[in-house]
Amino acid sequence: MGKRIAFVGAGALGGYVGGYFAHQGEDVTLIDMWPQNIDAIRERGLELDGVTPEEKFTVKNARTMHLTEVQSLSKEKPIDIAFVSVKSYDTEWATLLIKPYLAPDGYIVSLQNCVNEEKIAGIVGWGKTLGVIASVISVEMFDAARIRRTAAKGGDKHTVFRIGEVHGVITDRVRELVAMFSKIDSAKASTNLWGERWSKLSQNGMRNGVSALTGLTSPQCDLNPAVRRFAIQLGGEAVRVATALGYQLEKIGGLKGELYELAARGNGDAMAEVEEHMVARAKENPRGDMQRPSMAQDIGKGRRTEIDFMNGYIVDKGKMLGIPTPAHEKLVDLVHKVERGEIEASAGHLGG
């Protein structure tokens, strides 16, 4: 018998990964709080798309559940692996929802933006908590039961999925997850989950809120000089906080973290190197007119954003350490104003 796998949250990332797992024959149950999404999957299947023809297919064999149906899991074989793939502000209730149905040796994996492992561990314990970082994946649910990926698969050029235990030991269950994710895209076992998390947080902190505030795609943000330099300030502040916390950062957007920190402090050579790299990557992006990060998608759909759990989290950690993070504070304030409808999204808010 294979492992029973549940995804609490079948949106862009959870639906993408869960759909691939089901397509590969895994025993997958997709649980989602959007009724129309579950109904659409049941009616026509889960449609996945990407940048190549072979990435376009429809998943017909994934089991689905509305939130009101989850209690029926009590009559079935327990869940071995539960992925929490909801927005960060929904982490606690999603973990509490699936906890009663876990097998004795079952565990929960945070497949999310931001840093949520501590919240999950507070409910199920550190021994049942793992993390998966999805790096430069760019998936979007543009309609119920329809998900597209706008970034090319990583292959040997870029490791997309980084999987680790909170204590850094590479265990059998980490190897198990790496084998599963490797069937989707490049994956590796990481001994540096927290460094990976903060590297992704720093990258998201430079991109998600900036795209949401300006209304630009990520490549368009990088090609706008004023917006690009504001993003570099965000990166520098995030690196400064992460370094003070003692984390060993991985590369951020293909560059070492210290370059962003130096550029943000006014080092001309570092600024020139970072800008040249960002502009080159933006120009090389074949889907530059489509690649909007999750927060920009949320703004477009009138949904609550993760700004407090992303840039706001960096602000809070900075305050704890006595490290100023003025760019992040500014971005949090402006994105909230866009959410509330007080201002329209525009590059002009950042001088662009």
Buried (B, 14 or more C-beta within 10 A) or exposed (E): EEBBBBBBBBBBBBBBBBBBBBBEEBBBBBBBBBEEBBBBBBEEBBBBBBBEEEBEBBBEEBEBBBBEEBEEBEEEEBBBBBBBBBBBBBBBEBBEBBBEBBBEEBBBBBBBBBBBBEBBBEBBEEEBBBBBBBBBBBBBBEEBBBBBBBBBBBEEEBBBBBBBBBEEEBEEBBEBBBEBBBEBBBBBBBBBBBBBBBBBBBBBBBBBBBBBBBBBBBBBBBBBEBBBBBBBBBBBBBBBBBBBBEBBBBEBBEBEBBBBBBBBEEBEEBBEBBBEBBBEBBEEBEBBEBBBBBBBBBBEEEEEBBBBBBBBBBBBBBEEEEBEBEBBBBBBEBBBBBBEEEBEBEBEBBEB
